[in-house]
Amino acid sequence: MNLEEYFARTGYKGSLEKQDLETLTDIFQHHIRAVPFENLSIHCGEKITLELEHVYNKIVQRKRGGWCMENNQLLGWVLKHLGYDTSFLGAYVFNPHQNAYATLMTHLLVKVVIDGKAYIVDGGFGVSYQMWQPMELVSGKDQPQAPGVFRFTEKNAIWYLEKMRRKQYIPNQTFSNSDLLEKKDCRKVYMFSLEPRAVEDFRFQCTYLQTSPDSLFTKKSICTLQTTDGFRALIGWTLTETTYNYKENMDLVEFVTLEDEEVEKTLKEKFNITLDRKLVPVNVKGFYTI
């Protein structure tokens, strides 16, 4: 495991000497545009493990992606080795179909402190809820980014993240009522406390999320990658490509349904992923919006 190999994977060629916000943002953006948020291991007969060496091998050497416990664990390792003041936090993800936050802490976050200011660095959420810049940990402040306007709100030592989106233009009207489309303008994302967590705190959740029939991740095969102007997502057989703000206050969302034989080629061409085993796409209706 070494930083040089990681940066070759993400394409980052900037400074490694400065521990400032600008450098952090640059490293972070290279990560989210090179490393997909994906759960494909579950749907091609592989087991997801939390050992850092396994995560490193999967993402850096095999050029795969991962979910939050993999992406953010690797990011945390990189930032700590560069001299950043980092720690892990645990979040409870909002379920829009139940209109409630999960009761299980399933989302791993990275907190970074620079010059006395705390920031949340989350490279493991994907789709339109993926932040593009570290977010200052301050309550009630709108933080506009390319994907939309993010905001933290703190109440009784619990922090809540929400995101306001733009209007959406869907050229292929057969998808205008797709269950993958978020209908609300403002969406709750997750809640968390500032209690430091360890990767060990997520062992049970890691097993549960890839085995339980109630888990979103067993119901859908997901691969999503941020681009320079939006993001791509392959959910089951449905490929979406979103361009942020292609017109004033309007995102362009393009849908296409793939045939079985197109899935593998699309993963390679659009996400730079080559799987060792055959993927069985899954897309149970509901449960997830982009």
Phi, psi and omega per residue, in radians:
M1 nan 2.106 3.065
N2 -2.591 2.677 -3.048
L3 -1.146 -0.611 -3.109
E4 -1.034 -0.756 3.139
E5 -1.184 -0.688 3.087
Y6 -1.068 -0.811 -3.110
F7 -1.210 -0.500 3.016
A8 -1.133 -0.621 3.112
R9 -1.161 -0.703 -3.076
T10 -1.611 -0.252 3.139
G11 1.450 0.195 -3.137
Y12 -1.349 2.248 -3.128
K13 -2.213 0.278 -3.071
G14 -1.484 -2.829 -3.073
S15 -1.175 2.501 3.007
L16 -2.016 0.048 -3.055
E17 -1.632 -0.564 -3.054
K18 -1.578 2.360 3.026
Q19 -1.866 1.038 -3.117
D20 -1.980 3.029 -3.069
L21 -1.149 -0.657 -3.124
E22 -1.091 -0.782 3.117
T23 -1.155 -0.761 3.109
L24 -0.990 -0.805 -3.117
T25 -1.090 -0.728 -3.125
D26 -1.135 -0.803 3.106
I27 -1.061 -0.768 -3.116
F28 -1.094 -0.803 -3.107
Q29 -1.169 -0.622 3.058
H30 -1.105 -0.643 3.138
H31 -1.134 -0.907 -3.019
I32 -1.230 -0.314 3.109
R33 -1.641 -0.130 3.128
A34 -1.959 -0.556 -3.027
V35 -1.922 1.961 -3.134
P36 -1.167 2.661 2.853
F37 -1.528 2.035 -3.066
E38 -2.695 2.682 3.122
N39 -2.159 0.489 -2.978
L40 -1.123 -0.431 3.116
S41 -0.954 -0.693 -3.101
I42 -1.058 -0.571 -3.016
H43 -1.803 0.205 3.007
C44 -2.360 0.470 2.957
G45 1.358 0.371 3.094
E46 -1.874 2.746 3.091
K47 -1.812 2.360 3.071
I48 -1.570 2.166 3.116
T49 -2.087 2.809 -3.046
L50 -1.778 -0.006 3.100
E51 -1.080 2.236 -3.048
L52 -0.986 -0.687 3.141
E53 -1.077 -0.656 3.112
H54 -1.197 -0.734 3.117
V55 -1.065 -0.790 -3.137
Y56 -1.074 -0.813 -3.140
N57 -1.056 -0.767 -3.099
K58 -1.139 -0.897 -3.021
I59 -1.406 -0.790 -3.036
V60 -1.464 -0.847 -3.011
Q61 -1.539 -0.628 3.124
R62 -1.658 -0.040 3.067
K63 1.001 0.719 3.048
R64 -1.716 -3.102 2.992
G65 -1.949 -2.725 3.108
G66 -3.045 -3.140 3.063
W67 -1.699 -2.957 -2.944
C68 -1.022 -0.689 -3.075
M69 -1.184 -0.386 3.095
E70 -1.605 -0.967 -3.116
N71 -1.002 -0.871 -3.058
N72 -1.328 -0.498 3.043
Q73 -1.131 -0.761 3.131
L74 -1.147 -0.769 3.094
L75 -1.033 -0.761 3.131
G76 -1.061 -0.717 3.108
W77 -1.086 -0.800 -3.132
V78 -1.057 -0.858 -3.068
L79 -1.150 -0.687 3.121
K80 -1.106 -0.719 3.132
H81 -1.186 -0.408 3.090
L82 -1.469 -0.116 3.089
G83 1.793 0.118 3.099
Y84 -1.306 2.624 3.053
D85 -1.462 1.745 -3.030
T86 -2.134 2.705 2.983
S87 -2.679 2.810 3.116
F88 -1.703 2.548 3.015
L89 -2.197 2.879 3.118
G90 -2.152 2.355 -3.080
A91 -2.109 2.779 3.089
Y92 -1.961 2.055 -2.992
V93 -1.413 2.458 3.115
F94 -1.352 2.332 3.083
N95 -1.850 1.844 -3.059
P96 -1.144 -0.445 -3.119
H97 -1.347 -0.433 3.051
Q98 -1.775 -0.115 -3.090
N99 0.913 0.789 -3.093
A100 -2.723 2.735 3.034
Y101 -1.397 2.570 3.114
A102 -1.059 2.662 3.102
T103 -1.579 -0.175 -3.141
L104 -1.875 2.316 3.116
M105 -1.359 1.766 -3.022
T106 -1.994 -0.117 -3.007
H107 -1.977 2.102 3.136
L108 -1.592 2.269 3.140
L109 -2.115 2.802 3.017
V110 -1.999 2.268 3.003
K111 -1.850 2.316 3.133
V112 -2.180 2.320 3.106
V113 -1.915 2.168 3.113
I114 -2.219 2.111 3.131
D115 0.892 0.730 3.075
G116 1.436 -0.087 3.116
K117 -1.784 2.366 -3.137
A118 -1.667 2.451 3.109
Y119 -2.294 2.569 2.999
I120 -1.729 2.226 3.108
V121 -2.040 1.967 -3.074
D122 -2.245 1.784 3.124
G123 -1.780 0.367 -3.020
G124 -2.354 0.735 3.058
F125 -2.058 -0.620 3.051
G126 1.383 3.131 -3.107
V127 0.735 -2.505 -3.020
S128 -1.401 -0.124 3.134
Y129 -1.637 0.068 3.098
Q130 -1.374 2.005 3.063
M131 -1.133 2.617 3.117
W132 -1.824 -0.220 3.118
Q133 -2.386 2.623 3.009
P134 -0.955 2.447 -3.115
M135 -1.797 2.255 3.084
E136 -1.132 2.324 -3.108
L137 -1.446 1.461 -3.135
V138 -2.455 2.445 -3.020
S139 -1.509 2.374 2.981
G140 1.413 0.143 -3.094
K141 -1.812 2.150 3.040
D142 -1.167 2.306 3.136
Q143 -2.161 1.550 -3.098
P144 -1.194 2.336 3.055
Q145 -2.397 3.039 -3.136
A146 -0.962 -0.719 -3.127
P147 -1.220 -0.329 -3.078
G148 2.603 -2.810 -3.117
V149 -1.846 2.059 3.087
F150 -1.709 2.691 3.100
R151 -2.694 2.355 2.961
F152 -1.671 2.500 2.988
T153 -2.304 2.285 -3.131
E154 -1.885 2.326 3.102
K155 -2.540 2.092 3.119
N156 0.946 0.782 3.077
A157 1.212 0.173 3.023
I158 -1.901 2.318 -3.118
W159 -1.815 2.390 -3.116
Y160 -2.104 2.324 3.056
L161 -1.852 2.310 3.008
E162 -2.360 2.837 -3.099
K163 -2.396 2.337 3.055
M164 -1.750 2.275 -3.089
R165 -1.886 2.924 3.047
R166 -1.494 3.069 2.977
K167 -1.203 2.803 -3.088
Q168 -2.142 2.388 3.036
Y169 -1.933 2.117 -3.100
I170 -2.014 1.754 -3.104
P171 -1.023 -0.707 3.132
N172 -1.494 1.656 -2.995
Q173 -1.171 -0.234 3.079
T174 -1.156 -0.277 3.122
F175 -1.806 0.121 -3.012
S176 -1.120 -0.398 3.092
N177 -1.961 0.406 -3.137
S178 -1.020 2.442 3.106
D179 -1.174 -0.207 3.098
L180 -1.375 -0.283 -3.099
L181 -1.476 2.285 3.058
E182 -1.298 2.212 -3.083
K183 -1.623 -0.439 -3.082
K184 -1.480 2.510 3.120
D185 -1.267 -0.579 3.132
C186 -2.097 2.210 -3.039
R187 -2.204 2.265 2.999
K188 -1.239 2.472 -3.086
V189 -1.951 -1.024 3.074
Y190 -2.836 2.962 3.064
M191 -2.255 2.675 -3.098
F192 -2.752 2.808 2.981
S193 -1.895 3.041 -3.131
L194 -1.660 0.248 3.079
E195 -1.182 2.146 -3.121
P196 -1.093 2.442 3.139
R197 -2.103 2.831 3.047
A198 -2.056 2.764 3.112
V199 -0.993 -0.592 3.118
E200 -0.970 -0.518 -3.124
D201 -1.164 -0.162 -3.063
F202 -1.952 0.137 -3.089
R203 -1.033 -0.900 -3.122
F204 -1.060 -0.788 -3.097
Q205 -1.079 -0.670 -3.136
C206 -1.064 -0.748 3.103
T207 -1.216 -0.794 -3.103
Y208 -1.034 -0.826 -3.041
L209 -1.134 -0.445 -3.120
Q210 -1.763 0.031 -3.123
T211 -2.214 -0.511 -3.043
S212 -1.272 2.355 3.057
P213 -1.145 -0.279 3.115
D214 -1.516 -0.117 -3.094
S215 -1.373 2.379 3.032
L216 -0.929 -0.647 -2.984
F217 -1.314 -0.324 3.009
T218 -1.533 -0.307 -3.121
K219 -1.507 -0.372 -3.078
K220 -2.468 2.380 2.937
S221 -1.545 2.206 -2.977
I222 -2.244 2.309 2.964
C223 -2.498 2.130 -3.085
T224 -2.460 2.458 -3.076
L225 -2.433 2.333 3.084
Q226 -1.323 2.547 3.100
T227 -2.058 -3.040 -3.137
T228 -1.298 -0.315 -3.124
D229 -2.288 0.203 3.130
G230 2.995 -2.334 3.096
F231 -2.758 2.803 3.019
R232 -2.018 2.622 3.069
A233 -2.566 2.355 3.004
L234 -2.019 1.906 -3.136
I235 -1.981 1.916 -3.019
G236 1.087 -2.069 3.125
W237 -1.802 0.044 -3.055
T238 -1.682 2.027 3.081
L239 -1.720 2.201 3.050
T240 -2.109 2.521 3.042
E241 -2.263 2.062 -3.084
T242 -1.899 2.309 3.033
T243 -1.968 2.063 -3.101
Y244 -1.285 2.386 2.963
N245 0.917 0.738 -3.109
Y246 -1.230 -0.417 2.887
K247 -2.271 2.917 -3.076
E248 -0.986 2.124 3.129
N249 0.974 0.625 -3.119
M250 -2.504 2.216 3.050
D251 -1.747 2.461 3.071
L252 -1.633 2.186 3.141
V253 -2.148 1.962 -3.102
E254 -1.868 2.289 -3.101
F255 -2.000 2.540 2.939
V256 -2.610 2.492 3.089
T257 -1.720 2.212 -3.089
L258 -1.605 2.657 2.933
E259 -1.453 2.801 -3.128
D260 -0.900 -0.755 -3.056
E261 -1.282 -0.180 3.141
E262 -1.594 -0.265 -3.010
V263 -1.112 -0.880 -3.097
E264 -1.060 -0.772 3.139
K265 -1.113 -0.692 -3.141
T266 -1.167 -0.705 3.094
L267 -1.040 -0.691 -3.139
K268 -1.240 -0.829 -3.016
E269 -1.349 -0.641 -3.048
K270 -1.687 -0.449 -3.039
F271 -2.170 -0.059 -3.126
N272 1.015 0.640 -3.134
I273 -1.982 2.257 2.987
T274 -2.106 2.107 -3.092
L275 -1.547 2.580 3.094
D276 -1.397 -0.454 -3.110
R277 -2.160 2.882 -3.094
K278 -1.307 2.270 3.102
L279 -1.437 2.382 2.987
V280 -1.912 1.721 -3.092
P281 -1.062 2.526 3.129
V282 -2.409 2.420 3.062
N283 -2.670 1.387 3.055
V284 -1.232 2.296 -3.038
K285 -1.040 2.474 3.122
G286 1.516 -3.004 2.993
F287 1.358 -0.294 -2.972
Y288 -2.662 2.338 3.066
T289 -2.215 2.614 -3.134
I290 -1.703 nan nan
